[in-house]
Amino acid sequence: MPWTTSAPVLPLSQLPADFDERNVPVQAGFIWQFWLQPALVESIVADSAASGVLQPGDLILAIDGQRVESADQVAPLVQQLGERGGAGMLDIERAGERLALELMPIAGQGQDGKPRC
């Protein structure tokens, strides 16, 4: 007996040309835990705001009181600090110890030519 369903069916030919099926779960509101990359510091750019504050291996837990669950949250939160002006606090884990560090964003230009903090 073949599998049947009464659910509506959308023929693939009706999908937009730029449709990316990998984004369907996110668009539907699902975020799989294994997709989230922890905000683990890999390296520090010389003369950046993080230089002298963060170290490779640091795990960023929160930025200015906002919990960080994945690496993709870091840049927008630091950008918000820069737009607000003044220093912000980083909660990190370093070698098993939880630390609170002050970060002063530095205005500059990103690799894409756009302003960054």
N, CA, C and O atoms as a Tinker XYZ file with bonds, in Angstrom:
   468  protein
     1  N      0.854000   -1.175000    0.000000    73     2
     2  CA     0.000000    0.000000    0.000000    64     1     3
     3  C      0.903000    1.241000    0.000000    63     2     4     5
     4  O      1.705000    1.410000    0.918000    81     3
     5  N      0.788000    2.106000   -1.004000    73     3     6
     6  CA     1.631000    3.305000   -1.060000    64     5     7
     7  C      1.239000    4.311000    0.014000    63     6     8     9
     8  O      0.094000    4.363000    0.462000    81     7
     9  N      2.223000    5.104000    0.410000    73     7    10
    10  CA     2.012000    6.141000    1.423000    64     9    11
    11  C      1.206000    7.266000    0.796000    63    10    12    13
    12  O      1.511000    7.710000   -0.311000    81    11
    13  N      0.181000    7.729000    1.499000    73    11    14
    14  CA    -0.654000    8.816000    0.988000    64    13    15
    15  C     -0.803000    9.872000    2.072000    63    14    16    17
    16  O     -0.618000    9.613000    3.261000    81    15
    17  N     -1.140000   11.056000    1.624000    73    15    18
    18  CA    -1.344000   12.147000    2.563000    64    17    19
    19  C     -2.439000   13.053000    2.038000    63    18    20    21
    20  O     -2.653000   13.160000    0.831000    81    19
    21  N     -3.108000   13.687000    2.936000    73    19    22
    22  CA    -4.124000   14.641000    2.536000    64    21    23
    23  C     -3.585000   16.072000    2.625000    63    22    24    25
    24  O     -4.317000   17.034000    2.398000    81    23
    25  N     -2.306000   16.198000    2.954000    73    23    26
    26  CA    -1.694000   17.522000    3.070000    64    25    27
    27  C     -1.504000   18.126000    1.687000    63    26    28    29
    28  O     -1.295000   17.402000    0.713000    81    27
    29  N     -1.575000   19.454000    1.597000    73    27    30
    30  CA    -1.337000   20.092000    0.296000    64    29    31
    31  C      0.082000   19.831000   -0.191000    63    30    32    33
    32  O      1.006000   19.696000    0.611000    81    31
    33  N      0.247000   19.763000   -1.481000    73    31    34
    34  CA     1.542000   19.490000   -2.091000    64    33    35
    35  C      1.914000   20.672000   -2.970000    63    34    36    37
    36  O      1.092000   21.157000   -3.747000    81    35
    37  N      3.151000   21.137000   -2.848000    73    35    38
    38  CA     3.659000   22.219000   -3.662000    64    37    39
    39  C      4.661000   21.634000   -4.649000    63    38    40    41
    40  O      5.726000   21.172000   -4.240000    81    39
    41  N      4.342000   21.645000   -5.939000    73    39    42
    42  CA     5.299000   21.121000   -6.917000    64    41    43
    43  C      6.597000   21.935000   -6.884000    63    42    44    45
    44  O      6.566000   23.160000   -6.769000    81    43
    45  N      7.724000   21.249000   -6.984000    73    43    46
    46  CA     9.019000   21.921000   -6.928000    64    45    47
    47  C      9.161000   22.975000   -8.017000    63    46    48    49
    48  O      9.888000   23.951000   -7.835000    81    47
    49  N      8.484000   22.797000   -9.139000    73    47    50
    50  CA     8.567000   23.770000  -10.233000    64    49    51
    51  C      7.969000   25.115000   -9.847000    63    50    52    53
    52  O      8.209000   26.109000  -10.531000    81    51
    53  N      7.198000   25.169000   -8.768000    73    51    54
    54  CA     6.588000   26.424000   -8.338000    64    53    55
    55  C      7.430000   27.168000   -7.298000    63    54    56    57
    56  O      7.060000   28.262000   -6.872000    81    55
    57  N      8.540000   26.593000   -6.896000    73    55    58
    58  CA     9.414000   27.261000   -5.938000    64    57    59
    59  C     10.243000   28.324000   -6.644000    63    58    60    61
    60  O     10.594000   28.152000   -7.811000    81    59
    61  N     10.564000   29.418000   -5.961000    73    59    62
    62  CA    11.403000   30.450000   -6.578000    64    61    63
    63  C     12.770000   29.881000   -6.959000    63    62    64    65
    64  O     13.251000   28.930000   -6.344000    81    63
    65  N     13.379000   30.468000   -7.969000    73    63    66
    66  CA    14.677000   29.987000   -8.460000    64    65    67
    67  C     15.747000   30.041000   -7.382000    63    66    68    69
    68  O     16.648000   29.203000   -7.370000    81    67
    69  N     15.666000   31.022000   -6.465000    73    67    70
    70  CA    16.686000   31.163000   -5.432000    64    69    71
    71  C     16.327000   30.426000   -4.138000    63    70    72    73
    72  O     16.951000   30.659000   -3.103000    81    71
    73  N     15.330000   29.543000   -4.187000    73    71    74
    74  CA    14.895000   28.800000   -3.005000    64    73    75
    75  C     16.029000   27.912000   -2.500000    63    74    76    77
    76  O     16.642000   27.176000   -3.274000    81    75
    77  N     16.303000   27.986000   -1.197000    73    75    78
    78  CA    17.346000   27.170000   -0.574000    64    77    79
    79  C     16.693000   26.331000    0.513000    63    78    80    81
    80  O     16.321000   26.842000    1.569000    81    79
    81  N     16.561000   25.051000    0.246000    73    79    82
    82  CA    15.852000   24.168000    1.184000    64    81    83
    83  C     16.538000   24.077000    2.538000    63    82    84    85
    84  O     15.912000   23.670000    3.517000    81    83
    85  N     17.807000   24.446000    2.613000    73    83    86
    86  CA    18.502000   24.406000    3.898000    64    85    87
    87  C     17.967000   25.454000    4.867000    63    86    88    89
    88  O     18.167000   25.331000    6.076000    81    87
    89  N     17.294000   26.479000    4.361000    73    87    90
    90  CA    16.754000   27.537000    5.213000    64    89    91
    91  C     15.333000   27.265000    5.690000    63    90    92    93
    92  O     14.810000   28.018000    6.511000    81    91
    93  N     14.700000   26.210000    5.196000    73    91    94
    94  CA    13.307000   25.928000    5.558000    64    93    95
    95  C     13.115000   25.784000    7.070000    63    94    96    97
    96  O     12.190000   26.393000    7.608000    81    95
    97  N     13.940000   25.011000    7.781000    73    95    98
    98  CA    13.711000   24.902000    9.229000    64    97    99
    99  C     13.781000   26.246000    9.948000    63    98   100   101
   100  O     12.969000   26.513000   10.834000    81    99
   101  N     14.737000   27.092000    9.582000    73    99   102
   102  CA    14.872000   28.398000   10.222000    64   101   103
   103  C     13.662000   29.263000    9.899000    63   102   104   105
   104  O     13.121000   29.932000   10.779000    81   103
   105  N     13.236000   29.253000    8.633000    73   103   106
   106  CA    12.071000   30.034000    8.233000    64   105   107
   107  C     10.808000   29.546000    8.936000    63   106   108   109
   108  O      9.881000   30.322000    9.167000    81   107
   109  N     10.775000   28.275000    9.271000    73   107   110
   110  CA     9.625000   27.708000    9.982000    64   109   111
   111  C      9.728000   27.906000   11.489000    63   110   112   113
   112  O      8.805000   27.557000   12.224000    81   111
   113  N     10.839000   28.459000   11.951000    73   111   114
   114  CA    10.996000   28.732000   13.370000    64   113   115
   115  C     11.755000   27.673000   14.136000    63   114   116   117
   116  O     11.768000   27.700000   15.366000    81   115
   117  N     12.387000   26.742000   13.448000    73   115   118
   118  CA    13.166000   25.696000   14.107000    64   117   119
   119  C     14.641000   26.057000   14.031000    63   118   120   121
   120  O     15.142000   26.390000   12.957000    81   119
   121  N     15.331000   25.995000   15.143000    73   119   122
   122  CA    16.780000   26.170000   15.141000    64   121   123
   123  C     17.354000   24.949000   15.833000    63   122   124   125
   124  O     17.177000   24.753000   17.036000    81   123
   125  N     18.036000   24.143000   15.063000    73   123   126
   126  CA    18.596000   22.910000   15.605000    64   125   127
   127  C     19.810000   23.239000   16.443000    63   126   128   129
   128  O     20.655000   24.034000   16.031000    81   127
   129  N     19.905000   22.645000   17.597000    73   127   130
   130  CA    20.992000   22.915000   18.532000    64   129   131
   131  C     22.354000   22.670000   17.898000    63   130   132   133
   132  O     23.296000   23.412000   18.176000    81   131
   133  N     22.483000   21.650000   17.054000    73   131   134
   134  CA    23.787000   21.361000   16.485000    64   133   135
   135  C     24.196000   22.392000   15.441000    63   134   136   137
   136  O     25.354000   22.405000   15.024000    81   135
   137  N     23.284000   23.251000   15.008000    73   135   138
   138  CA    23.639000   24.326000   14.079000    64   137   139
   139  C     24.294000   25.480000   14.820000    63   138   140   141
   140  O     25.048000   26.248000   14.222000    81   139
   141  N     24.023000   25.611000   16.089000    73   139   142
   142  CA    24.552000   26.723000   16.863000    64   141   143
   143  C     26.015000   26.474000   17.195000    63   142   144   145
   144  O     26.359000   25.477000   17.831000    81   143
   145  N     26.866000   27.384000   16.762000    73   143   146
   146  CA    28.277000   27.281000   17.066000    64   145   147
   147  C     28.551000   28.132000   18.300000    63   146   148   149
   148  O     28.212000   29.315000   18.308000    81   147
   149  N     29.150000   27.569000   19.332000    73   147   150
   150  CA    29.430000   28.381000   20.521000    64   149   151
   151  C     30.342000   29.541000   20.162000    63   150   152   153
   152  O     31.144000   29.453000   19.231000    81   151
   153  N     30.213000   30.608000   20.896000    73   151   154
   154  CA    31.019000   31.809000   20.654000    64   153   155
   155  C     32.391000   31.621000   21.284000    63   154   156   157
   156  O     32.714000   32.233000   22.302000    81   155
   157  N     33.175000   30.778000   20.671000    73   155   158
   158  CA    34.519000   30.450000   21.144000    64   157   159
   159  C     35.517000   31.286000   20.366000    63   158   160   161
   160  O     35.537000   31.246000   19.136000    81   159
   161  N     36.348000   32.043000   21.073000    73   159   162
   162  CA    37.322000   32.924000   20.440000    64   161   163
   163  C     38.441000   32.062000   19.855000    63   162   164   165
   164  O     39.094000   31.296000   20.564000    81   163
   165  N     38.644000   32.207000   18.555000    73   163   166
   166  CA    39.689000   31.447000   17.877000    64   165   167
   167  C     40.987000   32.241000   17.812000    63   166   168   169
   168  O     42.067000   31.707000   18.063000    81   167
   169  N     40.868000   33.524000   17.471000    73   167   170
   170  CA    42.046000   34.386000   17.386000    64   169   171
   171  C     41.611000   35.829000   17.621000    63   170   172   173
   172  O     40.421000   36.142000   17.587000    81   171
   173  N     42.578000   36.695000   17.857000    73   171   174
   174  CA    42.323000   38.109000   18.138000    64   173   175
   175  C     43.029000   38.948000   17.080000    63   174   176   177
   176  O     44.206000   38.733000   16.792000    81   175
   177  N     42.305000   39.904000   16.502000    73   175   178
   178  CA    42.895000   40.817000   15.530000    64   177   179
   179  C     43.686000   41.881000   16.296000    63   178   180   181
   180  O     43.171000   42.493000   17.232000    81   179
   181  N     44.940000   42.094000   15.888000    73   179   182
   182  CA    45.784000   43.104000   16.542000    64   181   183
   183  C     45.141000   44.482000   16.448000    63   182   184   185
   184  O     44.532000   44.816000   15.432000    81   183
   185  N     45.271000   45.264000   17.478000    73   183   186
   186  CA    44.742000   46.627000   17.546000    64   185   187
   187  C     43.215000   46.687000   17.465000    63   186   188   189
   188  O     42.657000   47.728000   17.116000    81   187
   189  N     42.544000   45.601000   17.778000    73   187   190
   190  CA    41.079000   45.601000   17.810000    64   189   191
   191  C     40.607000   45.852000   19.237000    63   190   192   193
   192  O     41.405000   45.863000   20.175000    81   191
   193  N     39.306000   46.051000   19.387000    73   191   194
   194  CA    38.741000   46.257000   20.719000    64   193   195
   195  C     39.002000   45.048000   21.622000    63   194   196   197
   196  O     39.149000   45.197000   22.835000    81   195
   197  N     39.058000   43.867000   21.036000    73   195   198
   198  CA    39.246000   42.642000   21.816000    64   197   199
   199  C     40.706000   42.394000   22.185000    63   198   200   201
   200  O     40.995000   41.600000   23.080000    81   199
   201  N     41.628000   43.072000   21.496000    73   199   202
   202  CA    43.051000   42.893000   21.761000    64   201   203
   203  C     43.373000   43.313000   23.192000    63   202   204   205
   204  O     43.077000   44.435000   23.600000    81   203
   205  N     43.976000   42.412000   23.941000    73   203   206
   206  CA    44.306000   42.690000   25.334000    64   205   207
   207  C     43.170000   42.412000   26.299000    63   206   208   209
   208  O     43.348000   42.508000   27.513000    81   207
   209  N     42.001000   42.067000   25.769000    73   207   210
   210  CA    40.843000   41.757000   26.614000    64   209   211
   211  C     40.516000   40.270000   26.518000    63   210   212   213
   212  O     40.451000   39.570000   27.529000    81   211
   213  N     40.312000   39.801000   25.295000    73   211   214
   214  CA    39.993000   38.389000   25.074000    64   213   215
   215  C     41.241000   37.609000   24.700000    63   214   216   217
   216  O     42.245000   38.174000   24.268000    81   215
   217  N     41.156000   36.302000   24.876000    73   215   218
   218  CA    42.249000   35.406000   24.526000    64   217   219
   219  C     41.674000   34.243000   23.726000    63   218   220   221
   220  O     40.518000   33.868000   23.920000    81   219
   221  N     42.479000   33.668000   22.825000    73   219   222
   222  CA    42.013000   32.468000   22.137000    64   221   223
   223  C     41.594000   31.410000   23.160000    63   222   224   225
   224  O     42.289000   31.176000   24.148000    81   223
   225  N     40.474000   30.789000   22.912000    73   223   226
   226  CA    39.940000   29.788000   23.826000    64   225   227
   227  C     38.872000   30.321000   24.758000    63   226   228   229
   228  O     38.165000   29.539000   25.394000    81   227
   229  N     38.736000   31.651000   24.854000    73   227   230
   230  CA    37.667000   32.236000   25.675000    64   229   231
   231  C     36.309000   31.877000   25.073000    63   230   232   233
   232  O     36.147000   31.855000   23.853000    81   231
   233  N     35.359000   31.602000   25.921000    73   231   234
   234  CA    33.987000   31.328000   25.504000    64   233   235
   235  C     33.143000   32.518000   25.942000    63   234   236   237
   236  O     33.046000   32.806000   27.135000    81   235
   237  N     32.530000   33.212000   24.984000    73   235   238
   238  CA    31.718000   34.385000   25.292000    64   237   239
   239  C     30.332000   33.916000   25.711000    63   238   240   241
   240  O     29.626000   33.268000   24.939000    81   239
   241  N     29.948000   34.251000   26.942000    73   239   242
   242  CA    28.667000   33.819000   27.509000    64   241   243
   243  C     27.597000   34.899000   27.399000    63   242   244   245
   244  O     26.425000   34.585000   27.186000    81   243
   245  N     27.985000   36.176000   27.540000    73   243   246
   246  CA    27.026000   37.285000   27.474000    64   245   247
   247  C     27.767000   38.560000   27.100000    63   246   248   249
   248  O     28.947000   38.734000   27.408000    81   247
   249  N     27.038000   39.446000   26.426000    73   247   250
   250  CA    27.560000   40.764000   26.074000    64   249   251
   251  C     26.580000   41.785000   26.609000    63   250   252   253
   252  O     25.422000   41.828000   26.195000    81   251
   253  N     27.048000   42.605000   27.530000    73   251   254
   254  CA    26.230000   43.640000   28.158000    64   253   255
   255  C     24.916000   43.072000   28.703000    63   254   256   257
   256  O     23.850000   43.664000   28.542000    81   255
   257  N     25.023000   41.919000   29.344000    73   255   258
   258  CA    23.868000   41.302000   29.986000    64   257   259
   259  C     22.986000   40.477000   29.074000    63   258   260   261
   260  O     22.036000   39.850000   29.543000    81   259
   261  N     23.278000   40.459000   27.765000    73   259   262
   262  CA    22.484000   39.665000   26.833000    64   261   263
   263  C     23.195000   38.345000   26.583000    63   262   264   265
   264  O     24.330000   38.319000   26.109000    81   263
   265  N     22.519000   37.256000   26.904000    73   263   266
   266  CA    23.106000   35.920000   26.781000    64   265   267
   267  C     23.488000   35.639000   25.328000    63   266   268   269
   268  O     22.737000   35.954000   24.405000    81   267
   269  N     24.657000   35.049000   25.141000    73   267   270
   270  CA    25.145000   34.661000   23.824000    64   269   271
   271  C     25.102000   33.143000   23.745000    63   270   272   273
   272  O     25.780000   32.447000   24.501000    81   271
   273  N     24.294000   32.642000   22.816000    73   271   274
   274  CA    24.169000   31.194000   22.663000    64   273   275
   275  C     24.910000   30.674000   21.440000    63   274   276   277
   276  O     25.184000   29.478000   21.341000    81   275
   277  N     25.238000   31.570000   20.503000    73   275   278
   278  CA    25.958000   31.135000   19.316000    64   277   279
   279  C     26.838000   32.257000   18.796000    63   278   280   281
   280  O     26.615000   33.432000   19.086000    81   279
   281  N     27.836000   31.874000   18.025000    73   279   282
   282  CA    28.832000   32.823000   17.526000    64   281   283
   283  C     28.211000   33.912000   16.656000    63   282   284   285
   284  O     28.708000   35.037000   16.634000    81   283
   285  N     27.142000   33.599000   15.946000    73   283   286
   286  CA    26.558000   34.597000   15.048000    64   285   287
   287  C     25.871000   35.743000   15.790000    63   286   288   289
   288  O     25.473000   36.723000   15.159000    81   287
   289  N     25.724000   35.648000   17.096000    73   287   290
   290  CA    25.132000   36.732000   17.875000    64   289   291
   291  C     26.165000   37.782000   18.291000    63   290   292   293
   292  O     25.788000   38.894000   18.660000    81   291
   293  N     27.434000   37.458000   18.242000    73   291   294
   294  CA    28.470000   38.335000   18.788000    64   293   295
   295  C     28.577000   39.649000   18.015000    63   294   296   297
   296  O     28.510000   40.719000   18.620000    81   295
   297  N     28.741000   39.590000   16.697000    73   295   298
   298  CA    28.947000   40.816000   15.912000    64   297   299
   299  C     27.799000   41.811000   16.080000    63   298   300   301
   300  O     28.067000   42.990000   16.308000    81   299
   301  N     26.528000   41.394000   15.980000    73   299   302
   302  CA    25.452000   42.373000   16.169000    64   301   303
   303  C     25.427000   42.976000   17.574000    63   302   304   305
   304  O     25.112000   44.157000   17.726000    81   303
   305  N     25.749000   42.197000   18.593000    73   303   306
   306  CA    25.753000   42.730000   19.951000    64   305   307
   307  C     26.889000   43.721000   20.163000    63   306   308   309
   308  O     26.709000   44.727000   20.849000    81   307
   309  N     28.054000   43.451000   19.585000    73   307   310
   310  CA    29.162000   44.393000   19.684000    64   309   311
   311  C     28.835000   45.650000   18.878000    63   310   312   313
   312  O     29.170000   46.759000   19.294000    81   311
   313  N     28.188000   45.480000   17.739000    73   311   314
   314  CA    27.764000   46.629000   16.933000    64   313   315
   315  C     26.819000   47.515000   17.740000    63   314   316   317
   316  O     26.918000   48.741000   17.684000    81   315
   317  N     25.903000   46.899000   18.491000    73   315   318
   318  CA    24.989000   47.666000   19.336000    64   317   319
   319  C     25.762000   48.463000   20.392000    63   318   320   321
   320  O     25.410000   49.601000   20.702000    81   319
   321  N     26.813000   47.856000   20.938000    73   319   322
   322  CA    27.650000   48.574000   21.908000    64   321   323
   323  C     28.256000   49.814000   21.263000    63   322   324   325
   324  O     28.256000   50.898000   21.847000    81   323
   325  N     28.766000   49.640000   20.068000    73   323   326
   326  CA    29.388000   50.761000   19.378000    64   325   327
   327  C     28.401000   51.865000   19.063000    63   326   328   329
   328  O     28.724000   53.047000   19.187000    81   327
   329  N     27.199000   51.487000   18.656000    73   327   330
   330  CA    26.171000   52.476000   18.337000    64   329   331
   331  C     25.717000   53.216000   19.588000    63   330   332   333
   332  O     25.411000   54.407000   19.536000    81   331
   333  N     25.676000   52.510000   20.707000    73   331   334
   334  CA    25.268000   53.113000   21.973000    64   333   335
   335  C     26.350000   54.045000   22.506000    63   334   336   337
   336  O     26.054000   55.084000   23.096000    81   335
   337  N     27.594000   53.667000   22.293000    73   335   338
   338  CA    28.719000   54.443000   22.796000    64   337   339
   339  C     29.104000   53.983000   24.189000    63   338   340   341
   340  O     28.253000   53.566000   24.975000    81   339
   341  N     30.374000   54.061000   24.482000    73   339   342
   342  CA    30.857000   53.651000   25.792000    64   341   343
   343  C     31.189000   52.179000   25.853000    63   342   344   345
   344  O     30.960000   51.427000   24.906000    81   343
   345  N     31.726000   51.793000   26.969000    73   343   346
   346  CA    32.156000   50.409000   27.172000    64   345   347
   347  C     30.980000   49.500000   27.499000    63   346   348   349
   348  O     29.926000   49.949000   27.949000    81   347
   349  N     31.188000   48.225000   27.263000    73   347   350
   350  CA    30.208000   47.207000   27.626000    64   349   351
   351  C     30.907000   46.086000   28.372000    63   350   352   353
   352  O     32.135000   46.005000   28.379000    81   351
   353  N     30.132000   45.234000   28.990000    73   351   354
   354  CA    30.701000   44.132000   29.763000    64   353   355
   355  C     30.547000   42.816000   29.003000    63   354   356   357
   356  O     29.509000   42.534000   28.404000    81   355
   357  N     31.603000   42.031000   29.049000    73   355   358
   358  CA    31.591000   40.681000   28.494000    64   357   359
   359  C     31.650000   39.697000   29.646000    63   358   360   361
   360  O     32.493000   39.820000   30.534000    81   359
   361  N     30.766000   38.731000   29.631000    73   359   362
   362  CA    30.877000   37.601000   30.555000    64   361   363
   363  C     31.484000   36.473000   29.745000    63   362   364   365
   364  O     30.928000   36.064000   28.726000    81   363
   365  N     32.613000   35.974000   30.191000    73   363   366
   366  CA    33.303000   34.909000   29.459000    64   365   367
   367  C     33.672000   33.773000   30.404000    63   366   368   369
   368  O     33.646000   33.913000   31.626000    81   367
   369  N     34.012000   32.661000   29.800000    73   367   370
   370  CA    34.599000   31.548000   30.540000    64   369   371
   371  C     35.990000   31.332000   29.976000    63   370   372   373
   372  O     36.164000   31.135000   28.773000    81   371
   373  N     36.971000   31.370000   30.852000    73   371   374
   374  CA    38.371000   31.190000   30.455000    64   373   375
   375  C     38.984000   30.136000   31.364000    63   374   376   377
   376  O     39.051000   30.315000   32.580000    81   375
   377  N     39.424000   29.051000   30.774000    73   375   378
   378  CA    40.067000   27.961000   31.518000    64   377   379
   379  C     39.209000   27.520000   32.704000    63   378   380   381
   380  O     39.724000   27.268000   33.794000    81   379
   381  N     37.892000   27.428000   32.482000    73   379   382
   382  CA    36.978000   26.964000   33.516000    64   381   383
   383  C     36.559000   28.011000   34.522000    63   382   384   385
   384  O     35.758000   27.720000   35.410000    81   383
   385  N     37.077000   29.227000   34.410000    73   383   386
   386  CA    36.743000   30.299000   35.341000    64   385   387
   387  C     35.874000   31.332000   34.637000    63   386   388   389
   388  O     36.155000   31.719000   33.503000    81   387
   389  N     34.827000   31.775000   35.308000    73   387   390
   390  CA    33.938000   32.790000   34.745000    64   389   391
   391  C     34.478000   34.180000   35.107000    63   390   392   393
   392  O     34.779000   34.462000   36.267000    81   391
   393  N     34.594000   35.045000   34.079000    73   391   394
   394  CA    35.147000   36.382000   34.263000    64   393   395
   395  C     34.211000   37.424000   33.655000    63   394   396   397
   396  O     33.481000   37.131000   32.708000    81   395
   397  N     34.233000   38.630000   34.196000    73   395   398
   398  CA    33.534000   39.779000   33.631000    64   397   399
   399  C     34.601000   40.759000   33.164000    63   398   400   401
   400  O     35.420000   41.217000   33.961000    81   399
   401  N     34.593000   41.079000   31.881000    73   399   402
   402  CA    35.605000   41.947000   31.298000    64   401   403
   403  C     34.942000   43.140000   30.612000    63   402   404   405
   404  O     33.837000   43.032000   30.081000    81   403
   405  N     35.633000   44.272000   30.633000    73   403   406
   406  CA    35.117000   45.466000   29.973000    64   405   407
   407  C     35.654000   45.528000   28.540000    63   406   408   409
   408  O     36.839000   45.298000   28.299000    81   407
   409  N     34.762000   45.845000   27.591000    73   407   410
   410  CA    35.135000   45.973000   26.189000    64   409   411
   411  C     34.702000   47.340000   25.687000    63   410   412   413
   412  O     33.541000   47.723000   25.828000    81   411
   413  N     35.644000   48.074000   25.100000    73   411   414
   414  CA    35.353000   49.381000   24.517000    64   413   415
   415  C     35.418000   49.239000   22.997000    63   414   416   417
   416  O     36.508000   49.143000   22.433000    81   415
   417  N     34.255000   49.225000   22.325000    73   415   418
   418  CA    34.267000   49.096000   20.858000    64   417   419
   419  C     35.047000   50.231000   20.202000    63   418   420   421
   420  O     35.054000   51.364000   20.684000    81   419
   421  N     35.700000   49.900000   19.097000    73   419   422
   422  CA    36.479000   50.867000   18.334000    64   421   423
   423  C     35.814000   51.008000   16.969000    63   422   424   425
   424  O     35.628000   50.018000   16.261000    81   423
   425  N     35.461000   52.217000   16.605000    73   423   426
   426  CA    34.860000   52.441000   15.286000    64   425   427
   427  C     35.903000   52.204000   14.219000    63   426   428   429
   428  O     37.069000   52.558000   14.393000    81   427
   429  N     35.492000   51.611000   13.123000    73   427   430
   430  CA    36.418000   51.356000   12.024000    64   429   431
   431  C     35.656000   50.896000   10.807000    63   430   432   433
   432  O     34.443000   51.080000   10.707000    81   431
   433  N     36.375000   50.300000    9.888000    73   431   434
   434  CA    35.788000   49.845000    8.650000    64   433   435
   435  C     36.046000   48.353000    8.520000    63   434   436   437
   436  O     37.175000   47.895000    8.697000    81   435
   437  N     35.000000   47.593000    8.212000    73   435   438
   438  CA    35.125000   46.168000    8.054000    64   437   439
   439  C     35.717000   45.787000    6.704000    63   438   440   441
   440  O     35.948000   46.659000    5.866000    81   439
   441  N     35.964000   44.510000    6.482000    73   439   442
   442  CA    36.514000   44.030000    5.221000    64   441   443
   443  C     35.575000   44.310000    4.060000    63   442   444   445
   444  O     36.013000   44.400000    2.913000    81   443
   445  N     34.275000   44.449000    4.354000    73   443   446
   446  CA    33.307000   44.725000    3.298000    64   445   447
   447  C     33.205000   46.219000    2.981000    63   446   448   449
   448  O     32.419000   46.618000    2.122000    81   447
   449  N     34.004000   47.050000    3.676000    73   447   450
   450  CA    33.999000   48.484000    3.445000    64   449   451
   451  C     32.972000   49.237000    4.249000    63   450   452   453
   452  O     32.939000   50.467000    4.216000    81   451
   453  N     32.129000   48.523000    4.974000    73   451   454
   454  CA    31.087000   49.166000    5.770000    64   453   455
   455  C     31.631000   49.522000    7.162000    63   454   456   457
   456  O     32.554000   48.871000    7.652000    81   455
   457  N     31.059000   50.553000    7.793000    73   455   458
   458  CA    31.497000   50.892000    9.153000    64   457   459
   459  C     31.249000   49.724000   10.103000    63   458   460   461
   460  O     30.260000   49.005000    9.965000    81   459
   461  N     32.139000   49.541000   11.057000    73   459   462
   462  CA    31.983000   48.494000   12.071000    64   461   463
   463  C     32.462000   49.054000   13.398000    63   462   464   465
   464  O     33.137000   50.082000   13.462000    81   463
   465  N     32.095000   48.348000   14.451000    73   463   466
   466  CA    32.558000   48.741000   15.787000    64   465   467
   467  C     33.343000   47.604000   16.371000    63   466   468
   468  O     33.834000   47.706000   17.495000    81   467
